Amino acid sequence: MKKIIFCGIALVAGLLSCTEDYTDWSTPQSNAAKDAAQKLELAIQPTIRSIDFATYKEEVVQLFTTNLTAEQADAYALAITGEGAANAVIVAADAYGKVDTDDLKEAVKTLYGANPIERTLNIAVGTIAKNATADGDVKVQRTAGPFTLKAKLDAPYIDAGGYYLVGNIDGWKCVRVDAFHMTNSGGDVYDNPVFSVEIEAVDGVETYEIKAIPAADFNADGSVKTWDRAFSAPAGVDVVANEGILSNNNAGGNIKFAAADGATSYQVTINAMTATYTVTPITAGAIFDTDPVLYLTGDHYNWGAAADNWVPLVPVHSHANLSWIIIYLHQGEQFKFAPQQGWGDDFGMNVESVVDKAGMNPSGDNNIVVGNAGWYLIKVDNTPGARKVEFLKPQVYLIGNTAAAGWEVAESGLFTIPDAEDGKFVSPAFAKDDEVRMCVKLDGADWWQTEFVVTAKGQIDYRGAGNDQARVKVTTGQKCYLDFTKGSGSYK
């Protein structure tokens, strides 16, 4: 495939100077000797006005013919623009007006995206190799056109409403359920055809068996209307695997994958364009690269009756007395802190300073009583004689090479904050393929002192007071989804 160049109109104008329309000709001009000042004007005749790539399978497309010989112009540059486009794609054609089919498809995708609806291309033609006759006497006008071409890309059916999983995850009830709704991360589904959902592990299931049904193929009551476009295993394929090829016409059996030890959920991802799938087991429970130095318990945690009733806070690197946590608090909930997973030297409202910058409205004499439910970032300074508890907005930032603002803690890197206790914090789309990094911002601390990542197994890995975590690479356009309650996350 030849290289496609995407240019601004101003740049194209410098390369190609277009007339108002193509020259319709029936007899090529003579190439007899002429005065050196006389021009041989480029004239083209379109040979095709529309093309449907679903049925057109040739390697090249004959777009036009021209009055010039191969000796006069052995190649052409096509400046292709779309309706209302401010930019043009430059595609090469040979001396006979033929273009590589793949190059033309790529031009449509660049200008319009991959959605398979009919598009209008405006094509101006210019010589790029030679602009004179063989003897060098007659100059050739460099451009002609534009003419129009209707083009429609070839693509499978993709449901804009997403897909729903059915199978032994719901006892084969085959009813559309929000918990099994596969969605993409936004935008046109043909440009972003990857759909994902995180499903809870099912007790007693050793081998999961599922299908994915387009949202449009359900009845009004949520039951399956037709299985004709279901994603399933290809005919004759009966394997248990965490990735593979799909059939998108329900021709085969079920998609199967094995239960993984310790997995509390599974991220199921389907690429509807390539008909492939992956399953990623997710293990709940955050990782702390250094031991926590402060814990929280309360009436929602059985008042610390057992070690696992104490919720660890995250240490802040290079600040021995600082810790933080993002947590959902319930109205009327009571809690306090201790420097170990047990009672002793515990504290709540009875500290030197309690600061509310997020509208939590704390109260109480000893225990902290929650005034308003919601997600909060709690920062605790456990300096003896100067203890301080702050309630802040739970702002999480994407930072580094995958963030639009790079290495700045910026508003463009903010995750969305859920309303519900079981909701997820969602990052902006990753700006490039690279190693992901994220953090919270605390006054007096640098971003790297509060950074964390999500591991390949789906666990939130807090740096704490330790060294860099194992780096995780992500893909442009994906987003990170964080579940602070479970200490897990995913990329999709």
N, C-alpha and C positions, 0 to 999 in steps of 0.2 A: 504494500500500500504506500502511495506517495504521501509526503508530509502535508498536512493541512495547516494553512496559516490563517490566523484570526486577526484581522486588522481593523483599525478605525477608518471611518469614511474619509477623513482628511488624508490619511496615508494612501488609501486606495486611489483617491483623486490624483495624487501625484504619479501613480503608476499607470492608471487607466483613465483616459478622458473620454467619457461615453457620449455618443450621439443620442438623439431622442428615441430612435427605434432601429431595429435591424434593417439591413438592405435586402429587399426581396428581389432576387435575380434569377434569370432563366438561362442566360448564356454567359459563361465566364468572359471577362475582359481579355483582350489580346495582350500577349506579352512581347509584342514587337518593340523594337528599339524606340525610345521616346527621349524627349529633351530631359536633361538631368533635373530640371525644376518641376517636371510634371509628376504628380502623385498617382500611384496606383492605389485606389481606395479599397480597404478591406470590406468585403461584403460577405455576409453569412446568411444561411438559410436553415432555420430550425427544422429538425427531422422528427422530433418527438415533442408532444405537448403535455403528456402526463405519464406517470410511471407508478405502478404499485409494486413495491418490493416483495410483497407476499407471493406474487406470481412471476415476477421477473427474476430469472435465475442466471442470466448471462454475467460473465466476469467484467464486461465493459458495456457502456451505454453510448450509442451513436447519438450525440446531442445535436450536431449541426454539420453542415457542409460549408465549404468556403470557396471563393474564387481564386485563392492563391494555391500555388503548387507547393510541394514539400520543400523545394529548393528556396522558395521565397519566404516561407515561415514553417519551420519544422516543429513548432509547438505553440500553444496558446495558454494564456492565463485567464481564468474565469473569475471574475469578481462577483460572488453570489451573496445577495442580501435577502432578508426576509421582510415580511410586511411590517412596517414601522421600525425596522431594525436600524440601530445607529452604527452598526459595525458590519463588516463584510468578511466572508471566508474566501480565501484564494485557493483555487483548485486548478491543477494542470490538465490540459487536454493535448492530445497528440496532433500531428499535422492534418489528420483527417476528421477532427472534431469528436474523437472518442475519449471518454472519461472512465477511469476505473469505477466500477459500481460501488465498491466499498468506500471510495473517496466521496462519492456523491451522497451516500447514506450518512457518512460522518458529517458532511456539511449540513444536512438537514438536522441532525442531532445537535450540532453546535448552535445553530440558529434558533431551533424551536424546542429541543428536548426530544425524548424518545417516544412520546405518546403517538400511537399509530393513527393519526387523523390526517386528512389531506392538507398539505401545506403549499403555499405559493412561494416559488423561488424566482427572484429577478436576477437574470444572468447577463452580464456585460462581458464581451470577448475582446481580448487584446493580444497582439503578437508579442512573444517574449524572446524568441531566439534570433530572428532575422527580420529586418525591415527594409530590404532592398531586393531587387531582382539579382539573378546570378551574376550579371555583368556589373552590378553596382550602380547603374545609371538611374533606375527608377525607384523612388522612395515609396514606402508603403505606409498608409495611415494606420496608426497603431490600434485603434479601437473601433468596435461596432457593437450595436445593441442599445439597450437591453431587450431581451425577450423573456417570456415567462414560462415556467415549467411547474406543473402540479405534481407533487410527490407525496407518497404515503409510505411510511415505514412499515416493516413487518415486525409484529410483536405479539406475544400471547395475550390472552385475556387476563387482566389484572383487576381485581375488585377494589375500587376506591374506598369502600367501606371496611376493607380488611378481611380477615378470615377468623373463623372460630374452630377451635379444636374440639373434637368429640372422640370418645373412646372409653377405655377402662378407667380413665381419670374421673369420669362421671357415671360409671356404670352403664355406658352406652345408652344414656338417656337421649342423646342426639338432640339436645335442646340448646339454643344459643344462650350462653352464660357469659356475663361480663368478665369473670375470672379467667376465661379461656379465649378472650378476644385478642387476636394478633393484630397489631397496628404497626405502621412505619413511623419514622421519627419526624414526619412532616413533608409537605411539598407534593408535587405530582408523583403518583405511584409508579409511573414509567421511568422517571428519573431517580426515584428512590424506592425500588421494588422489594426491599428487605423488610419483612414483617416478623415481629417477635412478641413473645409473651412469657412471663415467668409464672409457672404453675407450681402449686404446692405438692410436695411429695405425698403419696397415698400409702397409708399403712397397709402392709400385707401384699403389696404389688411388687413382684420380682422382675417382671418384664412389662414395660409400658407399651400399649398399642393404641395408636391414634390416627386420625385423618384430619385434614384441614379443609373446611367448607367455606366457599365465598359467602360473605355477608348477604349478598343478594339472593342466595339460594336457600333462604329460610322462609317459612311461612310467617304470617302475622303473629301466630301464637309462639313463635320461636323454634318450632320444630323444622327439621330438614325437609325442604320442598323437593329438591332433586340432588342426586349424588353425581350427576354427570360431569361436573367440573371440580370434583374433590381432588385435593392433593393426597396421594397415597403412594405405596410402594409400587414400582413397575411390575408388570406382569411377569411371573416366574421368579421374582426376587423375594426371598423369605429369609432375611438376615436380621440379626440384632446388632445395631451399630449406632454410634453417636453422630454419624454424618453419612450422607449418601445422596443418590439421585432420586428424584420424584417423578411420578406420573401425574399429569394434571387432568386426567379424564377418568379417574377411579378404575383404571384397567387392572390394577393388581390387588395386593393385600394391604395390610396395615403397616404403617411406619412403626418400627419396634426399636426400643432401646432399653438397656438393663438398668435397674435401680443401682445407684452408687452408694457405697458405705458412707454414712455421715451426711449425705445430701438432704437438705430440708426443702429444697425446691429445684426446679430445672428451668433453664432458659431455653425455649424452643424457638429457633429462627428458621425462616423459610425465605429463599430468594425466588420470587415468583417469576422473574425474567429467565433465570438459568435453571429453574426447577431443581434446586438443591436444598438440603436442610442440614442444620447442625443442632446438637443438643449439648448444653453445658450444665453439668451438675453444680449447684451452688450450696456451699456450706455456711450455715449461719454462725455467728460468733466472731466478733472483731479480734484482730491480732494487735497486741501491744508490743512494740519492739523493745521497750523497757517496762519494768513493772510499774503499775500505777502507784501513786503516793497518796491518793485520796479516793474515797468511795461515798456513794449515796445510798440511803435506804429510807423507807417510809411505809405508810399504810398500804401502798400499792405493791410493796415488796415484802410483805409479811413481817415488817419491822425487823429485818435482819435476823430472822430465826435460824437461817442457815447461811453458809458462806456464799452460795449463789444468789442470795437475796440482797447482796451488796453490789451495786452497779458501779463499775470502775469509771473514774474520770481520766482524761488524757493528760499526761504530764506535758509541760511546755519546755522545749529544749532550751538549755542555758538559763532557765529561771526555776530554780529548785523548789520554790514555794507556790508556783502557779500551776493550775489545772483547769481544764474546760470539758464541757460536754454539751452535745445537742440532744435534746430530749423533749418528749411530749409530756406536758403537765395537765392534769385534770382539775377542773374547778373544785375547790374544797380539799384537794389532795394535801397531805402533810408529809414532810420529809426533812432530813438533816444529813450532815456529813460526818465522816470519821476518817482518820488517817490509816485505817486498816479495815479488814473485813470482819469487824466485830466492834463491840461497844468499848468506849474509852476515849477520852479527849474529844468527844463528839460535840457538834455545834450546829446551830441553825440561825434563828433571828438574833441570838444572843452573841453577836459579834460586834466589832468596833464600827463596821459600816455595811449597810445593805443599800445597793443602788439599783433602781429599776429604770432602764432605758428602753423597755420594750412593752410597757403597759401590762405587765403581769399582775401588779397590785398585790405584792406579798404582805402578809400580816402574821401575827402570832407572837408569843412570848419567848418560846424556846424553839419548838418546831416551826418550820416555814410553812405557812398555809397559802395555797394558791388562790388568787382572786379571780383570774381569767384563764380559761383553758387555752392551750395552743402549743406550738413549737417554740422553744427558746434555746438560746445559747447561754449557758451559765459559765461564768468565769469566777474562779475562787482563788483568792490569795490567802494561803495558810501561814503567813508569817506570824510567829508568836507575838502577841500583843498588838498586832495590826491586821487582824483578819478582816477580809472584805469579800462580800458576795455580790456579784453584778449579774443582772438579767438583761441580756442583749438580744437584738434581732438575730435569728439563726441564719446568718448570711454565709454561704459557702461560695468559694471562687475557684474557677478554672484558671490555671496560670501556666506559663511556659510555652513551649513550641506549639502545643495544640490549641492555645487560646488566641483569640483575635487580637488581644492587646499584648501578647507576648508575655514578658516577665514583669508586667505591672499588675498589681491588684486593682482591677478596674471594674466598673459597673457592667461592661460588656461580657465579663466572665462570670457573672452571678448565676447561680442555680435558682430555679424556681422553688418556692416554698409551698409545700402542700398544706391544705386545710385539715384534712383528716389524719387521725392517729396512724392509720395504716397506709398513708400516702407516701410517695417517694419524692425526694429532691432530684430535680432534673437539670443537667448541665446544658449550656449552649452546645450547638453542634461543633465537633472538633474541626479546627481550621486546617489541619494537615495530618498526614500520617506521621506519628512520632510517639515519644514516650509521654504518658499522661502524668500530670501533677495537679494537685488541688489542695486547698487550705482554707482555714478561717483566718480572719484578721483581728488581732487583739492589740490594743494600745500597749506600747512598750515592747512588743515582740515582732520580729521579722517574720515574713510569710513562711519561710522554710522551717521555722521553729514550731509551726502548727500544721505542717503538711501531712497528707495521708494519700493512699491510693486504694484501688480495689484490685485484689489479686485475680489471677486466672481462675481460681476456685470460687470467686465471688465474695471473698471476705474483705471487710474494710481493714486495712493495715495502717495503723497509726505509727508515725515515726517516734513520737514521744521524745524522750531524751537521747535516743539512739542515733545510729548512722542512717544513710540513705537506705530506703527500702529497695527490694528487687524491682527493677523498672518494668513497666508494663506498656507495650506498644498498642496503640489504637488506630482506627482508620478514619480518614476524613469523612465528615458527615454523620458519624456515629455520635451518640450522646451517652453520658454516664447517669445511671439511676441509683440513688442511694437510699437504703432503708436503715436509718440509724437505730430503730427499735431492735431489729434483728442483727445489726452489725454486718450487713451484707450489701452487695451492690452488683451491678452488671453494666456491660457496655453493649449497646445495640443501636 
